């Protein structure tokens, strides 16, 4: 190979050799002959002697670029393709239907707490005359609680066969009644007196379970607004029907009424009751705010003749004459449904009910 290059250099002439020396000689290491020395020897016209040929051979070694071996192929950085495992077969999830709603108070969620025991039991009326008094953990049997002082709180009281009176004379004392149960008398019942009357009270988580009458809203001039919250009232016909025409709530000369998140039930049992909710137009009543009320029973379950708003009204199907007897032109807004319930008052089905009557008497 080197002999062939030497012959090419000799035969090519001075210009090729000079070009090669000038370009390549820039990379020559000091141990090799310089480009000028090689050029001088090559341009010497005298015949080449053996030592000159050896020198030229050295020049060829110095100024011939080595053959660059091919670069090794860089290893691939791309991972080999893999086949994804098959997706697992989806398993159908069976979702149980939602439990029926339990959105209204019941006997289990109102009144004195489960396991409650009274600190005192009385069989005579209890009259409260101290302003700001708290009456609690008292059981009254065939006796009533009479409020004759301002700012009284009644808490965890159970009354069997009696009532709470908020206006024993000309003055209404507007008590707050909480977590209290008023139950049917153990003996025969004949009357139709309300068990909280005449008005001006705030009832919270109160349970009325079984007396012939429930809440009364009256004495508007003295008592003002009556408020009922988170409460349950079931009025049941007396043992002797007589002239009974009971209600779970009745307005008579009633001031403004606010009732929220409560349940009213009327059980007639062959007697002639009126309605679970009865706030008519011809008994001197004022106005209402009804918000989330469940009513069940009666000839008409919901009877209203006075102005106000009604929202979240749920009327259990099955009243004798129909779900409502309302003076609709004075009620706004109105939102109601006819529903069915289970024995625990949980709603099972519901149908929207428009306001399309104009009586309310």
KEKE-3310 file (N, C-alpha, C; in steps of 0.2 Angstrom, whole numbers, plus 5000, padded with zeros to 4 digits):
npx = (5004:5009:5020:5013:5007:5018:5023:5013:5014:5026:5024:5014:5018:5024:5014:5003:5009:5013:5001:4996:5005:5004:4991:4990:5001:4999:4995:5006:5017:5031:5041:5041:5047:5048:5036:5043:5055:5052:5047:5058:5066:5058:5058:5070:5080:5088:5091:5082:5090:5093:5092:5085:5073:5068:5067:5057:5047:5045:5040:5028:5021:5020:5011:5000:4983:4976:4966:4949:4941:4924:4912:4907:4891:4879:4871:4854:4842:4829:4817:4813:4798:4784:4771:4755:4747:4732:4717:4709:4693:4679:4669:4653:4645:4633:4621:4613:4596:4592:4589:4573:4568:4570:4565:4557:4552:4549:4540:4551:4561:4559:4553:4555:4572:4577:4578:4577:4574:4563:4567:4558:4541:4525:4507:4499:4495:4508:4514:4523:4531:4543:4553:4563:4565:4570:4562:4564:4566:4554:4540:4523:4507:4491:4490:4494:4505:4508:4512:4517:4526:4540:4551:4553:4560:4556:4561:4564:4552:4538:4522:4507:4491:4488:4492:4500:4500:4500:4495:4489:4480:4477:4489:4501:4514:4524:4533:4548:4549:4556:4562:4551:4538:4521:4508:4494:4481:4480:4468:4450:4446:4438:4437:4441:4452:4466:4483:4494:4493:4487:4495:4509:4521:4537:4540:4551:4557:4547:4535:4519:4509:4495:4485:4468:4468:4480:4493:4488:4485:4483:4475:4480:4482:4488:4498:4505:4517:4518:4529:4534:4545:4554:4546:4534:4517:4503:4486:4473:4457:4445:4440:4427:4417:4408:4406:4418:4430:4443:4461:4478:4485:4478:4473:4465:4459:4472:4489:4504:4510:4524:4530:4541:4549:4542:4530:4513:4499:4483:4472:4457:4448:4435:4428:4423:4435:4444:4457:4474:4482:4475:4471:4461:4452:4441:4442:4448:4462:4480:4493:4505:4520:4525:4536:4543:4534:4525:4510:4496:4481:4464:4449:4452:4469:4477:4473:4471:4468:4473:4485:4502:4517:4521:4531:4540:4529:4522:4510:4502:4495:4477:4468:4451:4443:4451:4468:4471:4463:4463:4465:4471:4475:4481:4492:4509:4526:4521:4524:4522:4519:4511:4512:4517:4520:4530:4527:4536:4535:4543:4547:4540:4535:4532:4522:4520:4510:4499:4493:4476:4464:4451:4446:4448:4442)
npy = (4994:5006:5008:5009:5022:5030:5029:5036:5048:5052:5052:5061:5074:5090:5099:5092:5085:5096:5102:5092:5091:5104:5104:5092:5092:5101:5093:5086:5077:5082:5072:5067:5070:5086:5096:5104:5098:5085:5090:5096:5085:5078:5086:5086:5083:5073:5055:5043:5037:5022:5026:5038:5034:5027:5038:5045:5036:5037:5050:5047:5040:5049:5059:5054:5051:5041:5027:5029:5019:5012:5020:5013:5005:5014:5009:5005:5016:5014:5005:4988:4984:4980:4969:4974:4967:4959:4968:4967:4959:4969:4969:4969:4980:4979:4990:4993:4999:5016:5019:5022:5039:5047:5060:5068:5072:5060:5049:5043:5052:5064:5073:5068:5061:5044:5032:5041:5047:5054:5067:5072:5067:5072:5074:5084:5101:5111:5126:5140:5154:5161:5172:5168:5155:5137:5123:5106:5089:5084:5074:5074:5068:5067:5080:5098:5110:5126:5142:5156:5167:5177:5172:5158:5142:5126:5110:5093:5087:5077:5074:5067:5065:5079:5097:5111:5127:5143:5156:5160:5170:5187:5190:5184:5172:5167:5154:5144:5128:5112:5096:5089:5078:5075:5066:5054:5052:5040:5035:5034:5045:5060:5074:5088:5097:5108:5103:5111:5127:5145:5150:5159:5152:5144:5129:5115:5101:5094:5081:5076:5064:5055:5062:5069:5082:5093:5105:5122:5138:5153:5168:5180:5194:5195:5185:5184:5179:5161:5148:5133:5119:5106:5095:5083:5079:5069:5068:5059:5052:5054:5042:5042:5049:5060:5077:5079:5087:5086:5092:5091:5102:5118:5134:5147:5163:5166:5172:5176:5161:5151:5136:5123:5109:5098:5086:5081:5073:5065:5054:5047:5036:5032:5043:5060:5070:5085:5091:5087:5099:5114:5130:5141:5153:5160:5161:5171:5172:5175:5174:5163:5154:5140:5127:5113:5102:5088:5080:5070:5061:5064:5074:5083:5084:5096:5111:5128:5145:5158:5171:5167:5158:5142:5129:5114:5105:5090:5078:5065:5052:5048:5054:5058:5066:5073:5080:5093:5109:5124:5142:5147:5158:5167:5162:5161:5158:5141:5124:5108:5090:5075:5060:5043:5034:5024:5014:5021:5034:5037:5042:5035:5036:5049:5063:5077:5091:5103:5120:5122:5126:5136:5139:5136:5136)
npz = (5000:5004:4995:4983:4986:4986:4973:4967:4972:4967:4953:4952:4953:4957:4962:4967:4977:4985:4988:4996:5007:5012:5017:5025:5032:5043:5054:5059:5069:5080:5079:5067:5049:5043:5032:5023:5022:5016:5004:4999:4996:4987:4977:4972:4958:4955:4953:4964:4978:4988:5002:5000:4996:5007:5016:5009:5011:5024:5024:5018:5027:5037:5032:5027:5029:5042:5039:5043:5055:5054:5064:5079:5080:5089:5104:5104:5111:5113:5121:5119:5110:5118:5122:5128:5142:5142:5145:5161:5162:5165:5179:5183:5194:5206:5212:5226:5228:5233:5250:5257:5260:5275:5280:5288:5305:5318:5330:5336:5335:5342:5357:5374:5377:5372:5385:5395:5412:5424:5435:5444:5448:5446:5451:5452:5446:5439:5442:5435:5441:5441:5432:5418:5422:5421:5417:5420:5416:5422:5426:5423:5428:5423:5425:5423:5415:5419:5413:5420:5419:5412:5399:5401:5400:5395:5396:5392:5398:5402:5399:5404:5400:5402:5399:5392:5396:5390:5393:5406:5411:5407:5401:5389:5390:5382:5381:5378:5372:5373:5367:5373:5378:5375:5380:5377:5389:5401:5405:5400:5386:5383:5379:5369:5370:5366:5368:5369:5372:5372:5362:5355:5359:5357:5350:5350:5343:5349:5355:5352:5355:5353:5360:5359:5353:5346:5343:5347:5339:5344:5351:5346:5348:5361:5361:5349:5337:5334:5334:5327:5327:5320:5325:5330:5329:5333:5332:5340:5339:5352:5365:5367:5354:5353:5351:5344:5334:5329:5327:5322:5322:5325:5319:5328:5329:5327:5328:5318:5310:5310:5304:5303:5296:5301:5307:5305:5310:5309:5316:5314:5317:5315:5321:5318:5313:5309:5301:5299:5297:5300:5297:5294:5284:5290:5304:5311:5309:5304:5296:5287:5287:5279:5279:5273:5278:5283:5281:5286:5284:5290:5283:5273:5271:5272:5276:5272:5273:5273:5270:5264:5263:5256:5255:5251:5256:5260:5257:5263:5253:5253:5261:5266:5257:5249:5245:5248:5254:5250:5249:5236:5229:5238:5242:5240:5238:5231:5234:5233:5236:5233:5242:5246:5261:5272:5288:5296:5292:5281:5265:5251:5238:5226:5220:5210:5216:5211:5216:5216:5221:5229:5242:5257:5269)
capx = (5000:5014:5024:5008:5007:5025:5023:5008:5017:5032:5022:5009:5021:5025:5008:4999:5013:5013:4995:4995:5009:5001:4985:4990:5007:4998:4994:5012:5020:5038:5045:5041:5050:5043:5034:5048:5060:5049:5046:5065:5069:5054:5059:5077:5079:5093:5088:5082:5094:5089:5090:5080:5066:5066:5065:5050:5042:5043:5035:5021:5018:5018:5006:4994:4978:4974:4959:4945:4936:4917:4910:4902:4884:4877:4865:4847:4839:4822:4816:4809:4791:4781:4763:4752:4743:4724:4713:4704:4686:4675:4664:4647:4643:4626:4620:4606:4592:4593:4584:4568:4569:4568:4567:4553:4552:4544:4540:4558:4566:4556:4551:4561:4577:4577:4581:4576:4570:4562:4570:4552:4535:4519:4500:4495:4498:4514:4514:4530:4531:4549:4556:4570:4566:4571:4559:4567:4566:4548:4534:4516:4502:4485:4491:4496:4511:4505:4517:4515:4532:4543:4558:4553:4561:4553:4565:4564:4546:4534:4515:4502:4484:4488:4493:4505:4496:4505:4492:4484:4476:4477:4496:4504:4521:4529:4539:4552:4547:4561:4563:4546:4533:4514:4505:4487:4480:4479:4461:4446:4447:4432:4437:4445:4456:4473:4488:4499:4488:4484:4500:4515:4527:4542:4541:4557:4558:4541:4531:4512:4507:4489:4479:4463:4470:4487:4495:4483:4488:4478:4476:4485:4484:4492:4503:4509:4519:4520:4534:4535:4551:4557:4541:4529:4510:4498:4480:4469:4450:4444:4437:4420:4418:4405:4406:4425:4432:4450:4466:4485:4486:4472:4473:4459:4462:4480:4494:4508:4513:4530:4531:4547:4552:4538:4525:4506:4495:4476:4469:4450:4446:4427:4425:4424:4440:4445:4462:4480:4484:4469:4472:4456:4451:4436:4443:4452:4469:4484:4497:4509:4526:4526:4542:4545:4529:4522:4503:4493:4475:4458:4445:4457:4475:4480:4468:4474:4464:4476:4491:4508:4521:4521:4536:4541:4524:4521:4504:4501:4489:4472:4463:4444:4440:4457:4474:4471:4458:4468:4464:4477:4476:4484:4498:4515:4526:4518:4527:4519:4519:4507:4517:4516:4525:4530:4525:4540:4535:4548:4543:4541:4533:4530:4519:4519:4503:4498:4488:4471:4458:4450:4442:4453:4438)
capy = (5000:5012:5008:5012:5029:5033:5030:5041:5055:5054:5053:5066:5081:5095:5103:5088:5084:5102:5103:5087:5093:5110:5103:5087:5093:5104:5089:5082:5077:5084:5066:5065:5075:5092:5096:5107:5092:5080:5093:5097:5078:5075:5090:5085:5080:5067:5049:5041:5032:5018:5030:5043:5030:5026:5044:5046:5031:5040:5056:5045:5038:5055:5064:5050:5050:5034:5025:5029:5013:5014:5021:5007:5007:5015:5004:5008:5018:5013:4999:4984:4984:4974:4968:4975:4962:4960:4972:4963:4960:4973:4966:4973:4982:4980:4995:4993:5005:5020:5018:5027:5045:5048:5067:5071:5070:5054:5049:5041:5058:5070:5071:5066:5056:5037:5031:5047:5046:5060:5069:5073:5065:5075:5072:5090:5106:5114:5133:5143:5161:5164:5174:5165:5148:5131:5117:5101:5082:5083:5070:5076:5063:5070:5087:5102:5115:5133:5146:5163:5171:5178:5169:5151:5136:5119:5105:5086:5086:5072:5076:5062:5067:5086:5102:5117:5133:5149:5162:5159:5176:5192:5190:5178:5172:5165:5150:5139:5121:5108:5089:5087:5074:5076:5059:5053:5050:5032:5033:5036:5052:5063:5081:5090:5103:5107:5101:5117:5133:5146:5152:5163:5148:5141:5122:5113:5094:5092:5076:5075:5057:5052:5066:5071:5088:5095:5112:5128:5144:5158:5174:5184:5201:5194:5180:5186:5173:5155:5144:5125:5117:5099:5092:5078:5079:5064:5068:5053:5053:5051:5036:5044:5054:5066:5082:5080:5088:5087:5093:5091:5110:5122:5141:5151:5169:5165:5176:5173:5155:5148:5129:5121:5103:5095:5081:5082:5067:5065:5048:5048:5030:5032:5049:5065:5075:5090:5090:5088:5106:5118:5137:5143:5160:5162:5160:5177:5170:5180:5172:5157:5151:5133:5125:5106:5099:5081:5079:5064:5060:5069:5074:5086:5084:5102:5117:5134:5150:5164:5172:5165:5154:5135:5125:5107:5102:5083:5076:5058:5051:5044:5058:5056:5071:5076:5082:5100:5114:5130:5148:5147:5165:5171:5158:5161:5152:5135:5118:5102:5084:5069:5055:5038:5033:5018:5015:5026:5040:5038:5043:5030:5038:5056:5066:5085:5093:5110:5123:5123:5126:5143:5139:5137:5137)
capz = (5000:5005:4989:4978:4987:4985:4966:4965:4974:4962:4947:4952:4952:4963:4964:4971:4983:4989:4991:5002:5012:5015:5021:5030:5037:5049:5059:5059:5076:5079:5078:5059:5045:5041:5025:5019:5021:5011:4998:4996:4994:4982:4971:4970:4951:4955:4954:4971:4981:4993:5008:4999:4995:5014:5018:5006:5014:5031:5023:5016:5034:5041:5029:5024:5034:5043:5037:5049:5055:5055:5071:5081:5080:5096:5106:5104:5118:5113:5123:5114:5110:5122:5121:5134:5144:5140:5150:5164:5161:5170:5183:5184:5201:5207:5217:5229:5227:5239:5256:5257:5263:5282:5280:5293:5312:5319:5337:5338:5335:5345:5363:5379:5374:5374:5391:5400:5418:5427:5442:5449:5445:5450:5449:5452:5441:5441:5440:5435:5442:5441:5426:5416:5425:5417:5420:5416:5419:5426:5423:5425:5426:5424:5428:5418:5417:5418:5413:5422:5420:5405:5397:5404:5396:5397:5393:5394:5402:5400:5402:5402:5402:5404:5394:5393:5396:5390:5395:5412:5412:5401:5398:5386:5392:5376:5383:5374:5374:5369:5369:5378:5376:5378:5378:5379:5396:5402:5406:5395:5384:5380:5377:5363:5372:5364:5373:5370:5370:5366:5357:5357:5361:5352:5351:5346:5345:5354:5352:5354:5353:5355:5363:5354:5350:5346:5344:5345:5338:5345:5356:5342:5351:5367:5361:5343:5333:5336:5330:5328:5323:5320:5329:5328:5332:5331:5336:5339:5341:5359:5366:5365:5349:5355:5346:5342:5327:5331:5322:5325:5323:5322:5321:5330:5331:5327:5325:5312:5312:5307:5305:5299:5296:5306:5305:5308:5308:5312:5316:5316:5320:5315:5323:5313:5314:5304:5297:5302:5297:5299:5298:5289:5283:5294:5311:5313:5308:5301:5290:5288:5283:5280:5276:5275:5282:5281:5284:5285:5287:5289:5277:5269:5275:5272:5275:5273:5270:5275:5265:5266:5258:5257:5252:5255:5259:5258:5259:5262:5250:5256:5264:5264:5252:5245:5248:5250:5254:5251:5246:5232:5226:5243:5244:5235:5233:5233:5231:5236:5233:5236:5243:5251:5266:5276:5295:5300:5289:5276:5259:5246:5231:5226:5214:5212:5217:5210:5220:5211:5224:5231:5247:5263:5275)
cpx = (5004:5018:5019:5008:5013:5025:5019:5011:5022:5029:5017:5012:5021:5019:5004:5002:5013:5007:4994:4999:5007:4995:4986:4996:5005:4996:5000:5015:5027:5042:5046:5045:5045:5041:5039:5053:5058:5049:5053:5067:5065:5056:5066:5077:5084:5089:5088:5087:5090:5087:5085:5073:5064:5064:5058:5045:5040:5039:5028:5018:5016:5012:5001:4989:4976:4967:4954:4940:4929:4916:4905:4895:4881:4871:4859:4845:4832:4821:4812:4802:4789:4773:4760:4747:4736:4721:4709:4697:4682:4670:4659:4646:4636:4625:4613:4602:4592:4587:4579:4570:4567:4569:4562:4553:4547:4544:4547:4563:4564:4554:4557:4565:4575:4581:4580:4572:4569:4565:4564:4546:4529:4512:4496:4499:4504:4514:4520:4529:4537:4552:4563:4570:4567:4568:4561:4566:4560:4543:4528:4511:4496:4485:4494:4502:4508:4511:4515:4521:4536:4549:4558:4555:4559:4557:4565:4558:4541:4527:4510:4495:4484:4490:4498:4500:4500:4502:4486:4479:4476:4484:4498:4511:4526:4535:4542:4551:4552:4561:4557:4540:4526:4510:4498:4486:4479:4472:4457:4446:4440:4432:4441:4449:4463:4478:4494:4494:4489:4489:4506:4521:4531:4543:4546:4558:4553:4537:4524:4510:4501:4483:4474:4464:4478:4489:4489:4487:4483:4480:4481:4487:4489:4499:4508:4511:4520:4524:4535:4540:4553:4553:4537:4523:4506:4492:4476:4462:4449:4440:4429:4420:4414:4405:4414:4426:4439:4455:4473:4487:4480:4474:4466:4461:4470:4484:4498:4510:4519:4530:4536:4548:4548:4533:4519:4502:4488:4474:4462:4446:4438:4424:4426:4428:4440:4451:4469:4483:4477:4470:4468:4456:4446:4436:4448:4460:4473:4488:4502:4515:4526:4532:4544:4540:4526:4515:4500:4486:4470:4454:4449:4464:4478:4475:4471:4470:4467:4483:4497:4512:4521:4526:4538:4536:4523:4515:4503:4495:4484:4468:4456:4442:4445:4463:4474:4464:4461:4465:4470:4479:4480:4491:4504:4522:4523:4522:4525:4519:4514:4511:4514:4522:4525:4528:4529:4540:4540:4545:4545:4540:4531:4527:4518:4512:4503:4493:4482:4464:4457:4445:4445:4448:4438)
cpy = (5006:5013:5011:5020:5033:5034:5035:5048:5057:5056:5059:5073:5085:5098:5098:5086:5090:5103:5098:5089:5099:5108:5098:5089:5097:5100:5084:5082:5079:5078:5065:5071:5080:5092:5099:5102:5087:5084:5094:5090:5076:5080:5090:5080:5074:5061:5047:5036:5028:5022:5035:5040:5029:5032:5046:5042:5034:5046:5053:5043:5044:5059:5060:5049:5043:5033:5025:5023:5016:5014:5015:5010:5008:5011:5008:5010:5017:5006:4994:4984:4978:4974:4969:4969:4964:4963:4967:4964:4963:4969:4971:4974:4983:4984:4994:4999:5009:5018:5023:5033:5045:5056:5071:5068:5064:5054:5047:5047:5064:5068:5070:5061:5049:5036:5036:5044:5053:5061:5069:5070:5069:5073:5078:5096:5109:5121:5137:5150:5164:5165:5170:5158:5143:5126:5111:5094:5081:5079:5072:5071:5066:5076:5091:5107:5122:5138:5153:5168:5171:5173:5162:5146:5130:5114:5098:5085:5082:5073:5070:5064:5075:5090:5107:5123:5139:5156:5161:5165:5181:5192:5183:5178:5169:5160:5147:5132:5116:5101:5087:5083:5075:5070:5059:5050:5043:5030:5035:5044:5054:5070:5082:5097:5102:5106:5106:5123:5139:5148:5156:5159:5146:5134:5119:5105:5091:5086:5076:5069:5054:5056:5067:5077:5089:5102:5117:5134:5149:5164:5178:5191:5200:5190:5181:5179:5167:5151:5137:5123:5110:5095:5087:5079:5074:5065:5062:5054:5050:5045:5037:5050:5060:5071:5084:5081:5091:5089:5092:5098:5113:5130:5144:5157:5169:5170:5173:5166:5153:5141:5126:5113:5099:5090:5081:5076:5067:5058:5048:5042:5030:5038:5054:5071:5080:5089:5090:5095:5110:5125:5141:5151:5163:5162:5166:5176:5175:5178:5166:5157:5144:5130:5118:5103:5093:5081:5073:5063:5065:5069:5077:5086:5091:5108:5123:5140:5157:5165:5169:5161:5146:5131:5119:5104:5095:5080:5069:5056:5047:5047:5057:5060:5073:5078:5089:5104:5120:5136:5150:5154:5169:5168:5159:5162:5146:5129:5113:5096:5079:5063:5049:5037:5026:5019:5020:5032:5042:5038:5038:5032:5045:5058:5073:5086:5101:5113:5125:5124:5134:5143:5141:5138:5131)
cpz = (5000:4998:4983:4979:4985:4977:4964:4967:4969:4956:4946:4951:4958:4966:4969:4978:4988:4992:4997:5007:5016:5020:5026:5035:5043:5055:5061:5066:5075:5077:5071:5056:5043:5034:5021:5017:5016:5005:4995:4993:4987:4975:4968:4963:4951:4956:4962:4973:4986:4999:5007:4999:5003:5017:5016:5009:5021:5030:5021:5023:5038:5038:5025:5030:5035:5041:5043:5050:5056:5062:5073:5082:5088:5098:5106:5111:5118:5115:5118:5115:5114:5121:5127:5136:5143:5146:5154:5163:5166:5173:5185:5192:5202:5213:5220:5229:5234:5244:5255:5262:5270:5283:5285:5300:5313:5327:5340:5339:5338:5352:5368:5376:5376:5380:5396:5406:5421:5434:5447:5445:5450:5447:5450:5448:5444:5438:5441:5435:5442:5434:5424:5419:5419:5420:5416:5420:5424:5423:5427:5423:5428:5427:5422:5420:5415:5419:5414:5423:5413:5405:5400:5398:5399:5393:5396:5400:5398:5403:5399:5404:5404:5398:5396:5392:5396:5392:5400:5413:5406:5398:5395:5388:5387:5378:5377:5376:5370:5372:5374:5374:5379:5375:5380:5386:5396:5403:5400:5393:5381:5377:5371:5364:5369:5369:5374:5367:5374:5360:5359:5359:5355:5354:5347:5348:5350:5350:5356:5351:5356:5358:5357:5350:5350:5348:5343:5344:5338:5349:5352:5346:5357:5366:5355:5340:5337:5331:5332:5324:5325:5325:5326:5332:5329:5335:5334:5342:5348:5359:5365:5360:5351:5349:5344:5335:5328:5325:5326:5326:5320:5324:5322:5333:5332:5325:5320:5315:5307:5309:5300:5301:5302:5303:5308:5305:5312:5311:5318:5319:5320:5318:5317:5314:5308:5299:5301:5303:5296:5302:5293:5289:5287:5301:5314:5313:5304:5295:5292:5284:5285:5276:5278:5280:5279:5285:5282:5288:5287:5283:5271:5273:5276:5271:5277:5269:5271:5270:5268:5261:5260:5252:5255:5258:5256:5261:5257:5259:5254:5261:5262:5258:5247:5248:5251:5249:5255:5247:5242:5230:5231:5245:5238:5239:5235:5230:5236:5232:5237:5236:5247:5255:5269:5283:5299:5296:5284:5269:5254:5239:5232:5220:5215:5212:5216:5215:5216:5215:5227:5237:5254:5269:5280)
residu = (UNK:UNK:UNK:UNK:UNK:UNK:UNK:UNK:UNK:UNK:UNK:UNK:UNK:UNK:UNK:UNK:UNK:UNK:UNK:UNK:UNK:UNK:UNK:UNK:UNK:UNK:UNK:UNK:UNK:UNK:UNK:UNK:UNK:UNK:UNK:UNK:UNK:UNK:UNK:UNK:UNK:UNK:UNK:UNK:UNK:UNK:UNK:UNK:UNK:UNK:UNK:UNK:UNK:UNK:UNK:UNK:UNK:UNK:UNK:UNK:UNK:UNK:UNK:UNK:UNK:UNK:UNK:UNK:UNK:UNK:UNK:UNK:UNK:UNK:UNK:UNK:UNK:UNK:UNK:UNK:UNK:UNK:UNK:UNK:UNK:UNK:UNK:UNK:UNK:UNK:UNK:UNK:UNK:UNK:UNK:UNK:UNK:UNK:UNK:UNK:UNK:UNK:UNK:UNK:UNK:UNK:UNK:UNK:UNK:UNK:UNK:UNK:UNK:UNK:UNK:UNK:UNK:UNK:UNK:UNK:UNK:UNK:UNK:UNK:UNK:UNK:UNK:UNK:UNK:UNK:UNK:UNK:UNK:UNK:UNK:UNK:UNK:UNK:UNK:UNK:UNK:UNK:UNK:UNK:UNK:UNK:UNK:UNK:UNK:UNK:UNK:UNK:UNK:UNK:UNK:UNK:UNK:UNK:UNK:UNK:UNK:UNK:UNK:UNK:UNK:UNK:UNK:UNK:UNK:UNK:UNK:UNK:UNK:UNK:UNK:UNK:UNK:UNK:UNK:UNK:UNK:UNK:UNK:UNK:UNK:UNK:UNK:UNK:UNK:UNK:UNK:UNK:UNK:UNK:UNK:UNK:UNK:UNK:UNK:UNK:UNK:UNK:UNK:UNK:UNK:UNK:UNK:UNK:UNK:UNK:UNK:UNK:UNK:UNK:UNK:UNK:UNK:UNK:UNK:UNK:UNK:UNK:UNK:UNK:UNK:UNK:UNK:UNK:UNK:UNK:UNK:UNK:UNK:UNK:UNK:UNK:UNK:UNK:UNK:UNK:UNK:UNK:UNK:UNK:UNK:UNK:UNK:UNK:UNK:UNK:UNK:UNK:UNK:UNK:UNK:UNK:UNK:UNK:UNK:UNK:UNK:UNK:UNK:UNK:UNK:UNK:UNK:UNK:UNK:UNK:UNK:UNK:UNK:UNK:UNK:UNK:UNK:UNK:UNK:UNK:UNK:UNK:UNK:UNK:UNK:UNK:UNK:UNK:UNK:UNK:UNK:UNK:UNK:UNK:UNK:UNK:UNK:UNK:UNK:UNK:UNK:UNK:UNK:UNK:UNK:UNK:UNK:UNK:UNK:UNK:UNK:UNK:UNK:UNK:UNK:UNK:UNK:UNK:UNK:UNK:UNK:UNK:UNK:UNK:UNK:UNK:UNK:UNK:UNK:UNK:UNK:UNK:UNK:UNK:UNK:UNK:UNK:UNK:UNK:UNK:UNK:UNK:UNK:UNK:UNK:UNK:UNK:UNK:UNK:UNK:UNK:UNK:UNK:UNK:UNK:UNK:UNK:UNK:UNK:UNK:UNK)
# end
